[in-house]
Amino acid sequence: PWEDRDRLGFVNALVETTKKVLGEPVPLFRALSRPSGIGAPLLYAVIVGWIGVVAASLYSALFQSLVGSSMAGFGENPELAAALGFAQSWGGFIVQAIFAPVGLIIGLFIAAGVFHVMLLLLGGAERDFETSFSVVGYAQAPAILMIVPFCGSLIAWVWSLVLYIIGLSEAHGIGRGKAAAAVLLPLLLVCCCCVALGALFASSIAALATQVQ
């Protein structure tokens, strides 16, 4: 529907596409095996992603206004506490609302690039990068759920992961397992790197404490 928005109307196409991605993803993603450019999925992703970011940052600013900043735990690091506190403030809300599209565009290209490279390594890239990008773009539909307070962001993130797997599988014509590997292996690698860095940091602190004693 989104690629037929000139006939359907902008808002109607946006709503219908979101409903299809969330409720009937298989036929929609299967049709992306014949993509018609990255412009449409890019625009769709930026719109729904921006709505989600604005909603989440609005709730954060409201929460800070009502109960105060949640950054008190960073009292020993006032610079970090101030930066994180600003992100939760009304000023942070305005900044995020203005610059969110830029971050979303960068994130879309990075995610699509990583997934496509993983598919190439796994022998699952049956279509070109345009196909992978289209999947990533339309898989941002759950971002609209970030308008739900508290749990909306988590639901949106998990649902998008599921849609990445379904979308890459259907659009590239490969099995779910290979698509899941292309999506989850980079996340696993990032988690391992974070754990390794955390362990290195902890050991450095422990060594420093020993020297001080």
Steps between C-alpha positions, in 0.01 A plus 500: 500500500778744580637487147149577375451802728435739210175314436413393855597821672798559729340424837294207376804341334703546819232339715432212261870423455556497877203269548629260234856494635378433853218262412588340165877532457564192287327607175623857536864402545475235231404774255824681587694243300422745219582834670420827329776709659604601849316833501161366610620277787742773613223759521266256676763403756592859577134596553404213733840511670468874562155454650640234733803704606290810566253300708774333706688825562172676588423238765855534633470878528161472669635242743792724593267796547279301737749296706839652421799361312583130532870577462571544871698177496766674292573753775867401504518596133323838475582551131338171402206563730449844346513362143255219576279737696484736203397209276199451727414869515277716280814632333600142419153438364534792256848390390386143443191611310717711266792265443328161526454467120877529446573231758226278358638524146852417617371210708298360211798490266725348767247229591425415137871493419584271792214261423586487131867433569401221737274353233790512254724319749231241569418449134148635542512825298278386213406861421689829507554758776187686390292203609665481842455874548132480409452228762673706768299807405157340521599301808504830689120484518503393869662834587148637497440295817741728686198722555408244769657622827769300682496169310445629145870542417589146608208350308596700191863385516416131540228510233737668254754220554232244416401697190864522387520120507167447325575774247848386403378143474207585272665771290819301436321167474707328772423303813410661830811357664741670263308827526503475881877442495550811286301707748605351835870427447594872482304561821679208666834640387414843643395340831824301518703814433311688773561217747868488408535877540316486832728223625808694387374814675425307820843337502666838444307650794591202718868531406494873573335440839766243587777744414338772713482264798 
